[in-house]
Amino acid sequence: MSPLVVVASTNPVKIEAVERAFARMFPHAKFTVEPLKADSGVSSQPLSDEETLQGAHNRVSRARKARPDGDYWVGIEGGVADSSGGMTAFAWMEIQSRGQVGRARTASFYLPEKVAAYVRAGMELGKADDLVFGQSDSKRKNGAVGLLTGNTITRTGLYEHALVMALIPFRQPSLYPEERTD
């Protein structure tokens, strides 16, 4: 039976990114990837690095409670942060198994001021993107990064690379001490 990877989301972008990352890091293994709706326990639009990481962690914890029979649990949370240069967008990934944890953050990129203004006013990034770019449900498709790069980098691709990095402790377990995850 193939190992069960529980993804704490039903967003097709996140599910595809997880499937790709596991396939890249473990090309000779077969995984069963199962989506599961899991609340982040943070703001609908996290506004800091810390809140975004906490959201990814909370998703993993809730997925573990809902599906304790999994072999891996994955939480992905997108966030933004304001700085003196403007508002950046990024996401945090957390992957757990019994005894191991991996975390990684995507690259970040600056949002156009028009989008950032909507987010500062309380709108989720995906909705702000849809409004500015005349799209619908872009967060379940190419995301802000895809809209801004002409799909040179999509949300799936951005997440896939960070998930690969979060899987490093699972690929190189002798180099990373086990972490208590329960």
C-alpha positions in Angstrom: 0.0 0.0 0.0 1.3 3.4 -0.9 2.0 6.0 1.8 -0.8 8.5 2.5 0.0 12.2 2.2 -2.8 14.3 3.7 -2.9 17.8 2.3 -4.6 20.2 4.6 -6.4 21.9 1.8 -8.9 21.3 -1.1 -7.2 23.9 -3.3 -6.2 22.2 -6.5 -3.0 24.4 -6.7 -1.8 23.1 -3.4 -2.7 19.5 -4.1 -0.9 19.5 -7.4 2.2 21.2 -5.9 2.3 18.5 -3.2 2.0 15.7 -5.8 4.8 17.2 -7.9 7.1 17.8 -4.9 6.8 14.2 -3.5 7.3 12.8 -7.0 10.4 14.8 -7.6 12.0 14.0 -4.2 11.0 10.3 -4.2 10.8 9.4 -7.9 10.6 5.6 -7.2 7.8 5.8 -4.6 4.1 5.9 -5.2 2.1 8.2 -2.8 -1.6 8.5 -2.3 -2.4 12.2 -1.9 -5.7 13.1 -0.1 -7.1 16.6 0.2 -8.7 17.6 3.5 -10.3 20.9 4.4 -8.4 22.2 7.5 -8.7 25.7 9.0 -5.6 27.7 9.4 -6.7 29.3 12.7 -5.2 32.6 11.6 -6.5 35.6 9.7 -8.0 34.8 6.3 -5.2 36.9 4.9 -2.1 36.5 7.2 -0.2 39.8 7.4 3.2 38.6 8.6 5.8 35.9 8.2 5.1 34.6 11.7 1.3 34.5 11.2 1.7 32.7 7.9 4.0 30.0 9.4 1.6 29.6 12.2 -1.2 29.1 9.7 0.7 26.3 7.9 1.5 24.6 11.3 -2.1 24.8 12.4 -3.3 23.3 9.2 -0.9 20.3 9.7 -2.0 19.9 13.3 -5.7 19.8 12.3 -5.1 17.5 9.4 -3.3 15.1 11.8 -6.2 15.1 14.2 -8.7 14.5 11.4 -6.6 11.8 9.6 -4.3 10.2 12.2 -3.8 7.2 9.8 -1.8 9.4 7.4 1.9 8.9 6.8 2.6 12.6 6.0 0.6 15.8 6.6 1.2 18.9 4.7 0.1 22.5 5.5 0.5 25.4 3.1 -0.3 29.0 4.0 0.1 32.0 1.8 0.7 35.4 3.4 1.9 38.9 2.8 4.0 41.4 4.8 4.5 45.1 4.5 8.0 46.6 4.6 9.5 49.9 3.7 9.8 48.7 0.1 6.2 47.7 -0.2 4.1 44.6 0.4 5.5 41.2 -0.4 3.7 37.9 -1.0 5.0 34.5 0.0 3.9 31.2 1.5 5.1 28.8 4.2 5.1 25.0 3.9 5.1 22.5 6.8 5.3 18.8 6.4 5.1 16.3 9.2 5.5 12.6 9.6 5.8 10.6 12.7 9.0 12.0 14.2 10.0 14.4 11.4 9.2 17.9 10.4 10.2 19.9 7.4 9.5 23.6 6.8 10.3 26.0 4.0 9.2 29.4 2.7 8.7 30.3 -0.9 10.5 33.1 -2.6 8.8 36.4 -2.0 7.9 39.1 -4.5 6.5 42.6 -4.4 2.9 43.2 -5.1 1.7 46.1 -7.2 0.6 49.0 -5.0 -2.9 48.8 -6.4 -3.2 45.2 -5.2 -1.5 45.9 -1.9 -3.9 48.8 -1.1 -6.8 46.4 -1.3 -5.1 43.9 1.0 -4.3 46.7 3.5 -8.0 47.6 3.4 -8.8 44.0 4.5 -9.3 42.1 1.3 -7.7 38.7 0.7 -4.9 38.7 -1.8 -6.7 36.4 -4.2 -9.8 38.6 -4.2 -7.6 41.7 -4.7 -5.9 40.0 -7.6 -9.2 39.1 -9.2 -10.4 42.6 -8.9 -7.3 44.3 -10.3 -6.6 41.7 -13.1 -10.3 41.0 -14.0 -10.0 37.3 -13.0 -12.1 35.0 -10.9 -10.8 32.5 -8.3 -7.2 33.1 -9.3 -6.0 31.7 -6.0 -7.2 28.3 -7.1 -5.4 28.7 -10.5 -2.2 30.7 -11.3 -2.2 33.1 -8.3 -0.7 36.5 -8.0 2.7 35.3 -9.1 1.2 33.7 -12.3 -0.7 36.9 -13.1 2.3 39.1 -12.6 4.8 36.9 -14.5 2.5 35.9 -17.4 2.6 32.4 -16.0 6.3 32.1 -16.2 6.0 31.1 -12.6 2.6 29.9 -11.4 1.4 29.5 -7.9 1.8 25.7 -8.3 5.4 26.1 -9.4 6.2 28.5 -6.6 4.8 26.1 -4.0 6.4 23.1 -5.5 9.9 24.4 -5.0 9.3 25.3 -1.4 7.7 21.9 -0.8 10.8 20.2 -2.2 12.9 22.1 0.2 10.5 21.2 3.1 11.1 17.5 2.2 14.8 17.7 2.6 14.7 16.3 6.2 12.7 13.3 4.9 15.1 12.7 2.0 18.2 13.2 4.3 16.9 11.9 7.7 20.4 11.1 9.1 21.3 14.8 8.8 18.2 16.1 10.7 17.3 15.1 14.2 13.8 13.7 14.7 11.3 16.2 16.1 8.4 15.4 18.4 5.3 16.1 16.3 2.4 14.9 18.4 
